Amino acid sequence: MKKLPLGIQDFAKLRDEGFMYVDKTSFIKPLIENYSFVSITRPRRFGKSLFISTLDEFFRGNKELFKELDIYDYPKWDSLPVIRIDFSTTDNSTPGVLEDSISEKLLSIAADYGVEIDTSIKSLYLSDLVDSLYEKFNKRVVILIDEYDKPITDHFTDPEKANANRDVLRNLYSPIKGLDSKIRFMFFTGVSKFAKLSLFSGLNQISDITLDSKFTTLFGYSQNELESSFEAHITRSAKKFDVEPEMLLQEMKLWYNGYSWDGKNFLYNPFSILNFFSDSNFRNFWFTSGSPNFLIKLIAAKNYDISSLQNTLAVETSFDNIGTGPVSLTNLLFQTGYLTIKSSYLDNFRQVFRLDFPNFEVKDSLYSYLFADASSTDSDSVTADISTLRNALINEDYDTFLNILKSLFAQIPSNLHIPQEKFYHSLFIMVMYMSRIQMESEVNTNIGRIDGVIEFPDKIYIIEFKYNLPAEDGLNQIKQKKYYEKFLSSGKRLIMIGVSFTREEITIVVS
């Protein structure tokens, strides 16, 4: 059984020391033969840095590292000078510090190749280094930029600093425009798609392949890759849980699969999979590896309204720009991996995408953090409080169900209460999901929308919420609008619940 490459982003180390590698080198040929300047964005911890390292070794001509991999028999192997910048390792605390950090890196690369940078203007260091390398080796230069957007995204809540850092990067890239003949390939990876005109004004020929169908599976593990590459680990984990491998795979798919950039190919996050096999426990690995505090704040600013986070429709142009000013929350959640493409269709020749949470890990974690933020409690304590909520609803123990709800909502400080039905509706959805209760929200009928529907093997709950109105009003609305008719053919027991929220109290009536 090969070692799991946990935390390893160096391709040479991975290959030399016998770590497991899911072969993604088949993408190199179409990438380098069809593009000269190209960018792609994916969420954090999706294998971008490892692929940059793979390209680095490929362009340096280190063929033996690729033995038995798809690209090994490529007929045009060569050794080219490579400029590689990883912005996750540069200091971007201020624009001046960022410029100095980039300059030091470029000077170090120049020294490694035995060339000099002949200008004192730091914004010209990159273009001057390209000139020097081309002149010395008489070969076109490769430029690999990892986490290109980090100097901006690190200061997302400080637009002034983000804009200043953006200007440093723009000044760095702009002189490259006149060096096409000296550049073999330039590749950018990042998390967010920033406006090309604002950051890459000098590289207007750059191609973005984020949603290109040929490269949607470049990052992440497909179902086939998971089962073929991790067979021994799957068998070992199945034995630990005392289940058949097929049952384990079903649970893994629910927890970790679901990321897609075309609505057709669905992928696993490598970070979660590697940690799962290492830990042999179902945990929220990816989410907890980087708490999205700025996203929580943005959702909180919208009164915790999560109705826009599920089954949201968007067109491709919606994803084109994330600037340093106001930004669509849906766009930001998609770019950062908290929403993904679940399906797509054409509408008047325009591609429309349906967005939703990729999997249980992301949805459960985000809801837990949101509820903890709204109630000013620790997310772990929230999870502990709701452990019995599901059984109470399954067993129709409404007293216990109501008492747990009251306990949870009582944790919300009075100054954080938002006097809107949507606020309480959203928190109720979060609590249900954290309790492993699948609740459909805003369910359409021919005469209106049902606030919530929960389906179990033997019963269906139809729920209507009210704020500062009696719970009976919610129950009467279900009956008067005959919401139950939609489910009569199910053969299951139909249970109607009216839920009333006030600042001080929660009440329910059941029929």
C-alpha positions as CSV (number, residue, x, y, z in Angstrom):
1,M,0.0,0.0,0.0
2,K,1.6,3.3,-1.1
3,K,1.9,6.2,1.3
4,L,-0.7,8.9,1.3
5,P,0.7,12.2,0.1
6,L,-0.7,14.3,2.9
7,G,0.5,17.9,2.7
8,I,2.9,17.0,-0.1
9,Q,2.9,19.5,-3.0
10,D,6.3,18.7,-4.5
11,F,6.0,16.4,-7.5
12,A,9.6,15.3,-7.3
13,K,9.4,14.4,-3.7
14,L,6.1,12.6,-4.2
15,R,7.6,10.4,-7.0
16,D,11.1,9.9,-5.5
17,E,9.8,8.8,-2.1
18,G,7.1,6.5,-3.4
19,F,3.9,8.3,-2.5
20,M,0.6,7.6,-4.1
21,Y,-0.1,9.8,-7.2
22,V,-3.3,10.0,-9.1
23,D,-2.1,10.6,-12.7
24,K,-3.2,13.9,-14.1
25,T,-0.4,14.2,-16.7
26,S,-2.8,13.4,-19.6
27,F,-3.9,17.1,-19.3
28,I,-0.4,18.5,-20.0
29,K,-0.3,17.9,-23.7
30,P,-3.6,19.5,-24.6
31,L,-2.8,22.3,-22.2
32,I,0.6,23.3,-23.5
33,E,-0.1,22.6,-27.2
34,N,-3.3,24.7,-27.4
35,Y,-2.5,27.6,-25.1
36,S,0.3,30.0,-24.4
37,F,-1.2,32.2,-21.6
38,V,-3.8,30.4,-19.5
39,S,-5.5,30.6,-16.1
40,I,-7.7,28.3,-14.1
41,T,-9.4,28.7,-10.7
42,R,-10.3,26.1,-8.2
43,P,-11.1,26.2,-4.4
44,R,-8.3,25.9,-1.9
45,R,-6.6,22.5,-1.3
46,F,-7.7,21.0,-4.7
47,G,-4.3,20.0,-6.0
48,K,-3.3,23.3,-7.8
49,S,0.1,23.6,-6.2
50,L,0.9,20.0,-7.0
51,F,0.0,20.5,-10.6
52,I,2.2,23.6,-10.8
53,S,5.0,21.5,-9.4
54,T,4.3,18.8,-12.0
55,L,4.5,21.4,-14.8
56,D,7.7,22.7,-13.4
57,E,9.4,19.3,-13.5
58,F,7.9,18.6,-17.0
59,F,9.3,21.8,-18.5
60,R,12.7,21.3,-16.9
61,G,12.8,18.0,-18.7
62,N,13.0,15.7,-15.7
63,K,11.5,12.8,-17.7
64,E,12.4,10.0,-15.3
65,L,10.1,11.4,-12.7
66,F,7.2,10.7,-15.1
67,K,8.0,7.0,-15.8
68,E,4.8,5.0,-16.2
69,L,2.7,8.1,-16.3
70,D,0.6,9.2,-19.3
71,I,2.9,12.0,-20.4
72,Y,6.1,9.9,-20.3
73,D,5.9,9.0,-24.1
74,Y,5.4,12.6,-25.1
75,P,7.6,13.1,-28.2
76,K,8.7,16.7,-27.6
77,W,10.5,16.6,-24.3
78,D,12.8,19.6,-23.7
79,S,14.5,21.4,-20.9
80,L,13.4,25.0,-20.6
81,P,14.1,27.8,-18.1
82,V,11.2,28.1,-15.6
83,I,10.2,31.1,-13.5
84,R,7.9,29.8,-10.7
85,I,6.3,32.2,-8.2
86,D,4.1,30.9,-5.4
87,F,2.1,33.7,-3.8
88,S,1.2,31.7,-0.8
89,T,4.9,32.1,0.3
90,T,5.2,35.8,-0.4
91,D,4.5,38.5,2.2
92,N,1.6,40.7,1.1
93,S,1.0,42.6,4.3
94,T,1.6,45.9,2.5
95,P,2.0,46.8,-1.2
96,G,5.7,47.7,-0.6
97,V,6.4,44.5,1.3
98,L,4.7,42.5,-1.5
99,E,6.8,44.2,-4.2
100,D,10.0,43.5,-2.2
101,S,9.0,39.9,-1.6
102,I,8.4,39.3,-5.3
103,S,11.6,41.0,-6.2
104,E,13.6,38.8,-3.8
105,K,12.1,35.7,-5.3
106,L,12.9,36.8,-8.9
107,L,16.5,37.7,-7.8
108,S,16.8,34.2,-6.3
109,I,15.7,32.6,-9.5
110,A,18.1,34.7,-11.5
111,A,21.0,33.6,-9.3
112,D,20.0,30.0,-9.6
113,Y,20.3,30.3,-13.4
114,G,23.4,32.4,-13.3
115,V,21.9,35.5,-14.8
116,E,21.4,39.0,-13.6
117,I,18.4,41.4,-13.5
118,D,19.7,44.6,-15.1
119,T,17.1,47.0,-13.9
120,S,16.5,48.8,-10.6
121,I,12.8,49.2,-11.3
122,K,11.1,46.3,-9.4
123,S,8.0,46.2,-11.5
124,L,10.3,45.3,-14.5
125,Y,12.2,42.5,-12.7
126,L,10.0,39.8,-14.2
127,S,10.2,41.0,-17.8
128,D,13.9,41.6,-17.4
129,L,14.4,38.1,-16.1
130,V,12.6,36.7,-19.1
131,D,14.9,38.6,-21.4
132,S,18.0,37.4,-19.5
133,L,17.0,33.8,-19.5
134,Y,16.0,33.8,-23.2
135,E,19.3,35.5,-24.1
136,K,21.4,32.9,-22.1
137,F,19.7,29.7,-23.1
138,N,18.2,30.7,-26.5
139,K,15.0,29.0,-25.4
140,R,11.6,30.4,-24.7
141,V,10.8,30.8,-21.0
142,V,8.0,29.1,-18.9
143,I,6.2,31.2,-16.2
144,L,4.2,29.4,-13.5
145,I,2.2,31.5,-11.1
146,D,0.5,29.7,-8.1
147,E,-2.2,31.4,-6.0
148,Y,-2.0,34.5,-8.2
149,D,-4.9,36.1,-6.3
150,K,-3.7,35.6,-2.7
151,P,-2.3,39.1,-2.3
152,I,-5.8,40.4,-3.1
153,T,-8.1,37.8,-1.4
154,D,-6.1,38.0,1.8
155,H,-7.3,41.6,2.1
156,F,-10.8,41.0,0.8
157,T,-12.3,43.1,3.7
158,D,-9.8,45.9,3.2
159,P,-10.5,47.2,-0.4
160,E,-7.8,49.9,-0.2
161,K,-5.0,47.4,0.5
162,A,-6.5,44.9,-1.9
163,N,-6.5,47.5,-4.7
164,A,-3.0,48.6,-3.9
165,N,-1.7,44.9,-4.0
166,R,-3.6,44.4,-7.2
167,D,-1.7,47.4,-8.7
168,V,1.6,45.8,-7.7
169,L,0.7,42.6,-9.6
170,R,-0.7,44.5,-12.6
171,N,2.6,46.5,-12.9
172,L,4.5,43.2,-12.7
173,Y,2.5,41.5,-15.5
174,S,2.0,44.4,-17.9
175,P,5.5,44.5,-19.4
176,I,5.1,40.8,-20.3
177,K,2.8,41.8,-23.1
178,G,5.7,42.6,-25.5
179,L,7.5,39.3,-24.8
180,D,5.3,36.8,-26.6
181,S,8.1,35.5,-28.7
182,K,10.2,34.7,-25.7
183,I,7.6,33.0,-23.6
184,R,6.7,29.3,-24.2
185,F,3.9,29.0,-21.7
186,M,2.5,31.1,-18.8
187,F,0.1,29.5,-16.4
188,F,-1.9,31.0,-13.5
189,T,-3.8,29.2,-10.7
190,G,-5.9,30.8,-8.0
191,V,-9.1,30.6,-6.1
192,S,-11.0,33.6,-7.5
193,K,-11.6,35.0,-11.0
194,F,-10.7,38.6,-10.7
195,A,-11.5,41.1,-13.5
196,K,-9.0,40.5,-16.2
197,L,-9.0,44.1,-17.3
198,S,-8.1,45.2,-13.8
199,L,-5.3,42.6,-13.1
200,F,-4.2,41.3,-16.5
201,S,-4.4,44.5,-18.5
202,G,-1.1,43.7,-20.1
203,L,-2.1,40.1,-20.8
204,N,-5.4,40.5,-22.7
205,Q,-4.7,37.3,-24.6
206,I,-4.9,35.1,-21.5
207,S,-7.4,32.2,-21.8
208,D,-9.4,31.2,-18.8
209,I,-10.2,27.4,-18.8
210,T,-12.0,27.3,-15.4
211,L,-15.3,26.1,-17.1
212,D,-13.7,24.5,-20.2
213,S,-15.2,21.0,-20.6
214,K,-11.8,19.6,-21.6
215,F,-10.3,20.5,-18.2
216,T,-13.1,20.1,-15.7
217,T,-11.5,17.0,-14.2
218,L,-8.0,18.4,-14.1
219,F,-8.2,18.9,-10.3
220,G,-10.0,16.6,-7.9
221,Y,-10.6,12.8,-8.0
222,S,-13.3,11.2,-10.1
223,Q,-15.2,8.2,-8.8
224,N,-13.2,5.9,-11.1
225,E,-9.9,7.5,-9.9
226,L,-10.9,7.1,-6.3
227,E,-11.9,3.4,-6.6
228,S,-8.9,2.4,-8.8
229,S,-6.1,4.4,-7.0
230,F,-7.3,3.9,-3.4
231,E,-8.5,0.3,-3.6
232,A,-6.4,-0.9,-0.7
233,H,-7.3,2.0,1.5
234,I,-11.0,1.5,0.7
235,T,-10.8,-2.1,1.8
236,R,-9.0,-1.2,5.0
237,S,-11.5,1.5,5.9
238,A,-14.4,-0.8,5.1
239,K,-13.0,-3.4,7.5
240,K,-12.7,-0.7,10.3
241,F,-16.4,0.2,9.9
242,D,-17.4,-3.4,9.4
243,V,-19.2,-2.8,6.2
244,E,-18.8,-3.8,2.6
245,P,-16.6,-1.6,0.4
246,E,-19.7,-0.6,-1.7
247,M,-21.5,0.7,1.4
248,L,-18.4,2.7,2.5
249,L,-18.2,4.2,-1.0
250,Q,-21.8,5.3,-0.8
251,E,-21.2,7.1,2.4
252,M,-18.0,8.7,1.1
253,K,-19.8,9.9,-1.9
254,L,-22.5,11.6,0.2
255,W,-19.8,13.3,2.4
256,Y,-17.1,14.2,-0.1
257,N,-18.2,13.9,-3.7
258,G,-20.1,16.5,-5.7
259,Y,-17.8,19.2,-6.9
260,S,-18.3,20.0,-10.5
261,W,-17.5,22.7,-13.1
262,D,-19.8,21.4,-15.8
263,G,-22.7,19.8,-14.0
264,K,-21.7,16.4,-15.5
265,N,-18.4,15.3,-14.0
266,F,-18.5,15.2,-10.2
267,L,-15.3,15.1,-8.1
268,Y,-13.9,14.5,-4.7
269,N,-11.7,17.1,-2.9
270,P,-8.3,15.4,-2.6
271,F,-7.6,17.0,0.8
272,S,-10.7,15.4,2.3
273,I,-10.1,12.0,0.7
274,L,-6.5,11.8,1.8
275,N,-7.4,12.8,5.4
276,F,-10.3,10.4,5.5
277,F,-8.1,7.5,4.6
278,S,-5.4,8.6,7.0
279,D,-7.9,9.2,9.9
280,S,-10.5,6.5,8.9
281,N,-13.2,8.7,10.3
282,F,-15.9,10.8,8.6
283,R,-15.1,14.4,9.5
284,N,-15.4,17.8,8.0
285,F,-11.7,18.0,6.9
286,W,-11.7,20.5,4.1
287,F,-14.0,23.1,5.7
288,T,-12.1,23.1,9.1
289,S,-8.8,23.5,7.3
290,G,-9.6,27.1,6.7
291,S,-12.4,28.8,8.6
292,P,-14.2,31.1,6.1
293,N,-14.7,34.0,8.5
294,F,-15.2,36.6,5.8
295,L,-18.0,34.5,4.2
296,I,-19.7,34.0,7.5
297,K,-19.7,37.8,7.9
298,L,-21.1,38.4,4.5
299,I,-24.0,35.9,5.1
300,A,-24.6,37.5,8.5
301,A,-24.8,40.9,6.8
302,K,-27.7,39.5,4.8
303,N,-29.5,38.5,8.0
304,Y,-28.4,34.9,7.7
305,D,-30.8,34.4,4.7
306,I,-29.7,31.1,3.2
307,S,-32.5,30.7,0.8
308,S,-30.2,31.9,-2.0
309,L,-27.6,29.2,-1.2
310,Q,-29.6,26.2,-2.5
311,N,-30.7,25.5,-6.1
312,T,-29.6,28.9,-7.3
313,L,-29.5,29.7,-11.0
314,A,-26.6,31.6,-12.6
315,V,-25.2,32.2,-16.0
316,E,-21.6,31.9,-16.9
317,T,-21.0,35.6,-17.1
318,S,-22.0,35.7,-13.4
319,F,-18.6,34.1,-12.6
320,D,-16.5,36.4,-14.7
321,N,-15.5,39.0,-12.2
322,I,-14.7,39.3,-8.5
323,G,-13.2,42.7,-8.0
324,T,-12.2,44.5,-4.8
325,G,-15.6,46.2,-4.3
326,P,-19.1,44.8,-3.8
327,V,-19.4,41.2,-5.0
328,S,-22.3,38.8,-5.4
329,L,-22.4,36.3,-2.5
330,T,-23.4,33.5,-4.8
331,N,-20.5,34.2,-7.1
332,L,-18.1,34.3,-4.1
333,L,-19.4,31.1,-2.7
334,F,-19.0,29.4,-6.1
335,Q,-15.5,30.6,-6.6
336,T,-14.4,29.5,-3.1
337,G,-16.0,26.0,-3.4
338,Y,-19.0,26.3,-1.1
339,L,-21.4,26.1,-4.0
340,T,-20.8,24.1,-7.1
341,I,-22.5,23.4,-10.5
342,K,-25.1,20.6,-10.1
343,S,-26.6,20.8,-13.6
344,S,-26.8,23.1,-16.6
345,Y,-29.0,23.8,-19.6
346,L,-29.2,26.1,-22.6
347,D,-31.7,29.0,-22.5
348,N,-31.7,31.1,-25.7
349,F,-28.2,30.0,-26.5
350,R,-27.0,30.9,-23.1
351,Q,-25.6,28.4,-20.6
352,V,-27.5,28.4,-17.3
353,F,-26.1,26.6,-14.2
354,R,-27.9,25.3,-11.2
355,L,-25.8,25.8,-8.1
356,D,-26.0,24.0,-4.8
357,F,-23.8,22.8,-2.0
358,P,-21.3,20.1,-3.3
359,N,-21.8,17.6,-0.5
360,F,-22.6,16.9,3.1
361,E,-19.3,18.0,4.5
362,V,-19.6,21.6,3.1
363,K,-23.3,22.1,3.9
364,D,-23.1,20.7,7.4
365,S,-20.0,22.7,8.3
366,L,-21.3,25.9,6.8
367,Y,-24.6,25.6,8.6
368,S,-22.9,24.7,11.9
369,Y,-20.7,27.8,11.6
370,L,-23.5,30.1,10.7
371,F,-25.8,28.9,13.5
372,A,-22.9,29.2,16.0
373,D,-22.2,32.7,14.7
374,A,-25.9,33.7,15.0
375,S,-26.1,32.3,18.5
376,S,-22.6,33.4,19.6
377,T,-21.8,29.9,20.6
378,D,-19.1,27.4,19.7
379,S,-20.0,25.2,16.7
380,D,-19.0,22.0,18.6
381,S,-21.4,22.8,21.4
382,V,-24.2,23.4,18.9
383,T,-23.5,20.0,17.3
384,A,-23.8,18.4,20.8
385,D,-27.1,20.1,21.5
386,I,-28.8,18.8,18.4
387,S,-27.7,15.2,18.6
388,T,-31.1,14.0,19.8
389,L,-33.3,16.2,17.6
390,R,-33.5,13.8,14.7
391,N,-34.8,10.9,16.9
392,A,-37.3,13.1,18.5
393,L,-38.8,13.9,15.1
394,I,-38.7,10.3,13.9
395,N,-40.4,9.2,17.1
396,E,-42.9,12.0,17.0
397,D,-41.8,13.2,20.4
398,Y,-42.8,16.8,19.9
399,D,-42.2,17.9,23.5
400,T,-38.6,16.9,23.2
401,F,-38.3,18.3,19.7
402,L,-39.7,21.7,20.9
403,N,-37.6,21.8,24.1
404,I,-34.4,21.3,22.0
405,L,-35.4,24.0,19.6
406,K,-36.1,26.4,22.5
407,S,-32.7,25.6,24.0
408,L,-30.9,26.3,20.8
409,F,-32.7,29.5,20.0
410,A,-32.4,30.7,23.5
411,Q,-28.6,30.8,23.0
412,I,-29.1,33.7,20.5
413,P,-28.3,37.0,22.3
414,S,-31.3,39.4,22.2
415,N,-29.3,42.0,20.4
416,L,-28.7,39.5,17.5
417,H,-32.3,38.6,16.9
418,I,-33.5,39.9,13.6
419,P,-37.3,40.5,13.5
420,Q,-38.0,38.7,10.2
421,E,-39.5,35.3,9.4
422,K,-36.7,34.6,7.0
423,F,-34.1,34.8,9.8
424,Y,-35.9,32.2,11.9
425,H,-36.7,30.1,8.8
426,S,-33.0,30.0,7.9
427,L,-31.9,29.1,11.4
428,F,-34.5,26.3,11.5
429,I,-33.1,24.9,8.2
430,M,-29.6,25.0,9.6
431,V,-30.7,23.1,12.8
432,M,-32.5,20.5,10.7
433,Y,-29.5,19.8,8.5
434,M,-27.1,19.7,11.4
435,S,-29.4,17.1,12.9
436,R,-29.0,15.0,9.7
437,I,-32.6,15.8,8.8
438,Q,-33.0,16.5,5.1
439,M,-35.5,19.4,4.8
440,E,-36.6,20.9,1.5
441,S,-37.3,24.6,1.7
442,E,-39.6,26.7,-0.4
443,V,-41.3,23.7,-2.0
444,N,-43.5,24.8,-5.0
445,T,-47.1,23.8,-5.3
446,N,-49.8,24.9,-7.8
447,I,-51.1,27.5,-5.3
448,G,-48.0,28.6,-3.3
449,R,-44.8,27.5,-1.7
450,I,-44.4,25.4,1.4
451,D,-41.9,26.7,3.9
452,G,-40.5,23.2,4.7
453,V,-41.0,19.5,3.9
454,I,-39.2,16.7,5.8
455,E,-39.6,13.2,4.5
456,F,-39.0,10.0,6.4
457,P,-39.6,6.4,5.2
458,D,-43.0,6.3,6.9
459,K,-44.1,9.9,7.1
460,I,-43.9,13.4,5.6
461,Y,-43.8,16.6,7.7
462,I,-45.3,19.7,6.1
463,I,-44.2,22.8,7.9
464,E,-45.2,26.5,7.8
465,F,-43.5,29.2,9.7
466,K,-44.9,32.4,11.2
467,Y,-43.2,35.3,13.0
468,N,-45.1,37.2,15.7
469,L,-48.3,35.3,14.7
470,P,-49.9,32.2,16.3
471,A,-48.6,28.8,15.2
472,E,-52.2,27.9,14.4
473,D,-52.0,30.4,11.5
474,G,-49.3,28.3,9.9
475,L,-51.3,25.1,10.4
476,N,-54.4,26.7,9.0
477,Q,-52.5,28.0,5.9
478,I,-51.4,24.4,5.2
479,K,-55.0,23.2,5.4
480,Q,-56.6,26.1,3.6
481,K,-54.1,26.0,0.7
482,K,-54.2,22.2,0.7
483,Y,-50.4,21.9,0.6
484,Y,-50.8,18.2,1.6
485,E,-52.4,17.3,-1.7
486,K,-49.0,17.3,-3.3
487,F,-48.0,14.3,-1.2
488,L,-51.3,12.2,-1.1
489,S,-50.0,9.7,-3.7
490,S,-46.9,9.0,-1.5
491,G,-48.8,6.5,0.6
492,K,-47.1,8.0,3.7
493,R,-48.6,9.6,6.8
494,L,-48.9,13.3,6.4
495,I,-48.2,15.4,9.5
496,M,-48.7,19.2,9.4
497,I,-46.9,21.5,11.7
498,G,-47.3,25.2,12.3
499,V,-44.3,26.9,13.9
500,S,-44.4,30.3,15.5
501,F,-41.3,32.4,16.4
502,T,-41.2,35.5,18.5
503,R,-38.3,37.1,20.2
504,E,-39.1,35.3,23.4
505,E,-40.8,32.1,22.5
506,I,-41.2,29.2,20.0
507,T,-44.5,27.3,19.8
508,I,-45.7,24.5,17.5
509,V,-49.0,22.9,16.7
510,V,-49.3,19.5,15.1
511,S,-52.1,17.9,13.1
